[in-house]
Structure formats: C-alpha cells, structure tokens
C-alpha cells in the first residue's frame, strides 16, 4: 500500500543455478533463468531460459531450452528455440534442433541437425507416377526435348 513497491513478477528471469565442478547429480532439475553445469549431470532438465555446459561439464540428458551453450560434453538431444553454440573443444553426441547454430573449430559432433522454423512443403504429397514429370497432367506422356 503506502510506500510499498510492486512485486517483481519476473524475479526468477535473471537467476543462475549452478552444478559446480566436482559435483555429481542424477535426477530431475526444474530451473528458471540460466542453468550452468560444470560438474556431472544425468537425468531430466525442466526448461531453463539458457543451458550452459562449461568446459568441465558432462551431461547425459535430452533438453528443450531457448538457448544452449556447450563447452564440455553433452550426450542426448537438444531442442533449442533460438540458438545452440558448440564451443571449441566441446563434444556432443545426439540430435540438435534450432533456428541458429554456431560451431567453433575443434568441436566433435555426432548426430543429426535440423535447422529453421519452417516445415518442408509437399512432404505429404505423393510422387508422380514413373515417366511423368511434376506438374504434368495424368495420362499425358512426356515429349522428347530434341527430335
């Protein structure tokens, strides 16, 4: 009321949670803001704003985040809404999906990469019968180009 400041409804947006070097954790983590892993983690990660795996970090998980920066080792899939950055010396085994991807020199990456926000068009359209070109009416044979 009098002299009281309004509550900050976005107080958790700027916080950073850390699993420090030498720390091993197995289980499920729910985090807001940034989750930084310098130790070892195996399990589930609940949607942080950003995931940072430091040079000494080892992660075994599949995650969905807004941004990911991998400097250590990551085993699992990453679905990042905005950007994934693989820093020099990092090791990633798994599939990644993102709009933007940055890969520094000296990165080990084994897996599949899917980029962009658009879905492929005509993915469900059947292929034309053999001998018929795309867009050609059915029942009409192609004409030779040079006769």
C-alpha positions in Angstrom: 0.0 0.0 0.0 1.8 3.1 1.3 5.4 3.2 0.2 5.4 -0.4 -0.8 7.0 -1.2 -4.2 5.1 -3.5 -6.5 6.3 -7.1 -6.5 8.6 -8.1 -9.3 6.7 -10.9 -11.1 9.8 -11.7 -13.2 12.2 -12.2 -10.3 13.4 -15.6 -11.5 14.3 -14.5 -15.0 17.8 -13.3 -14.2 18.8 -16.1 -11.8 21.5 -18.6 -12.4 21.5 -22.2 -11.0 24.9 -23.9 -10.9 26.1 -27.5 -10.6 29.7 -26.9 -9.7 32.8 -28.7 -10.8 33.3 -31.9 -8.7 29.5 -32.2 -8.0 27.6 -35.2 -9.4 23.9 -35.1 -9.7 21.4 -37.6 -11.0 17.7 -36.9 -11.2 15.4 -34.2 -12.3 16.0 -30.4 -12.2 13.4 -27.7 -12.7 15.1 -24.3 -13.3 14.3 -20.8 -14.3 16.8 -18.4 -15.8 20.1 -20.0 -16.6 21.3 -23.4 -15.6 25.1 -23.8 -15.7 26.6 -27.2 -15.4 30.4 -27.5 -14.6 30.1 -30.9 -12.9 28.3 -34.1 -13.9 24.6 -34.4 -14.5 22.4 -37.3 -15.6 18.6 -37.0 -15.9 15.9 -34.6 -16.9 16.1 -30.8 -17.1 13.0 -28.7 -16.9 13.0 -25.9 -19.4 15.5 -23.2 -18.4 15.9 -20.0 -20.3 19.6 -20.9 -21.1 21.6 -24.0 -20.6 25.4 -23.6 -20.3 27.6 -26.7 -20.1 31.1 -25.5 -19.0 34.4 -26.9 -20.2 34.4 -29.4 -17.2 30.7 -30.3 -17.5 29.4 -33.7 -18.5 25.7 -34.0 -19.2 23.5 -37.0 -20.1 20.1 -35.6 -20.9 17.6 -34.6 -23.5 16.6 -31.0 -23.1 14.3 -28.3 -24.6 15.6 -24.8 -24.0 15.6 -21.3 -25.5 19.4 -21.1 -25.9 22.2 -23.6 -25.3 26.0 -23.1 -25.0 28.0 -26.3 -24.9 31.7 -26.1 -23.9 32.0 -29.6 -22.3 30.5 -33.0 -23.0 26.8 -33.5 -23.9 25.1 -36.8 -24.6 21.5 -36.5 -25.7 19.2 -34.4 -27.8 18.9 -30.6 -27.6 15.9 -28.7 -28.9 16.7 -25.0 -28.7 14.1 -22.4 -29.6 16.7 -19.8 -30.6 20.3 -20.8 -30.7 22.8 -23.6 -30.0 26.5 -22.7 -29.7 29.1 -25.5 -29.7 32.4 -24.1 -28.3 35.9 -25.2 -29.3 36.8 -28.5 -27.6 33.2 -29.5 -26.9 31.8 -33.0 -27.5 28.2 -33.5 -28.5 26.6 -36.9 -29.3 22.9 -36.6 -30.1 20.5 -34.8 -32.3 20.0 -31.0 -32.3 17.2 -28.8 -33.5 17.4 -25.0 -33.6 16.9 -21.9 -35.6 20.6 -20.8 -35.4 23.7 -22.9 -34.9 27.3 -21.8 -34.1 30.1 -24.4 -34.3 33.6 -23.4 -33.4 36.7 -25.1 -34.7 37.7 -28.2 -32.8 34.2 -29.4 -32.0 33.2 -33.1 -32.0 29.6 -33.5 -33.1 27.9 -36.8 -34.0 24.2 -36.8 -34.7 21.6 -35.0 -36.8 20.9 -31.3 -37.1 17.6 -29.8 -38.0 17.6 -26.0 -38.5 14.9 -23.4 -39.3 11.4 -22.9 -38.2 9.6 -23.8 -41.5 8.3 -27.3 -42.1 9.1 -28.8 -45.6 6.3 -28.2 -48.1 4.8 -31.1 -50.1 6.3 -33.6 -47.7 3.0 -35.5 -47.7 2.3 -35.1 -51.4 2.6 -38.4 -53.4 5.3 -38.6 -56.0 4.1 -38.5 -59.7 3.9 -41.9 -61.5 7.1 -43.1 -63.2 7.7 -41.3 -66.5 5.5 -38.3 -65.5 7.0 -35.0 -64.5 5.9 -33.0 -61.5 3.0 -30.7 -62.6 2.2 -32.6 -65.8 -1.4 -33.8 -66.1 -2.0 -37.5 -65.5 -2.2 -39.7 -68.6 0.0 -37.4 -70.7 3.4 -38.8 -71.7 6.4 -36.5 -71.7 7.6 -35.3 -75.1 11.2 -35.7 -76.1 13.1 -32.4 -76.0 15.2 -32.9 -79.1 13.9 -34.8 -82.1 
